[in-house]
Amino acid sequence: MADNHPTGPAETGAEMDYAEHERTYAMFLSMSKWLVIVCVALLISMAFGFFAGGGLFGGIVAFIALTVLAFFLA
């Protein structure tokens, strides 16, 4: 078998762009936060519409109200 041992220094690739990394991570956190907020608002409004007698339009109004409330609180 051929031995393939490196003879020079290890290549680490390009320099890290820390500013871009921070922006990407901040965007990921923001999108994750809003995904969770929308999912929770959807579940609460579905429970309101299905089980509390709110119906379709009551559930839609509850979803919009919860999402707007979360926008101002978050």
PECORVEN-V201169 format. One record per residue. N is the residue number from 0. SS is DSSP state (H for helix, E for strand, C for the rest). D_FIRST is the distance of its C-alpha to the first C-alpha in Angstrom with 1 decimal. Layout:
BEGIN
n	ss	d_first
N	SS	D_FIRST
N	SS	D_FIRST
END
This chain:
BEGIN
n	ss	d_first
0	C	0.0
1	C	3.7
2	C	6.4
3	C	9.3
4	C	12.2
5	C	15.7
6	C	17.9
7	C	21.2
8	C	23.3
9	C	22.5
10	C	24.3
11	C	26.8
12	C	28.3
13	C	32.0
14	C	34.8
15	C	36.2
16	C	39.6
17	H	41.4
18	H	44.6
19	H	43.1
20	H	41.2
21	H	44.5
22	H	46.3
23	H	43.8
24	H	43.9
25	H	47.7
26	H	47.8
27	H	45.6
28	H	47.9
29	H	50.9
30	H	49.7
31	H	48.7
32	H	52.2
33	H	54.0
34	H	52.0
35	H	53.0
36	H	56.6
37	H	57.0
38	H	55.5
39	H	57.9
40	H	60.8
41	H	60.0
42	H	59.9
43	H	63.2
44	H	64.9
45	H	63.8
46	H	65.2
47	H	68.4
48	H	68.7
49	H	67.9
50	H	69.5
51	C	72.1
52	C	73.9
53	C	72.9
54	H	71.8
55	H	69.7
56	H	71.5
57	H	71.8
58	H	68.0
59	H	67.4
60	H	69.9
61	H	68.3
62	H	64.8
63	H	66.1
64	H	68.2
65	H	65.3
66	H	62.9
67	H	65.5
68	H	66.3
69	H	62.6
70	H	62.5
71	H	65.3
72	H	64.2
73	C	60.5
END
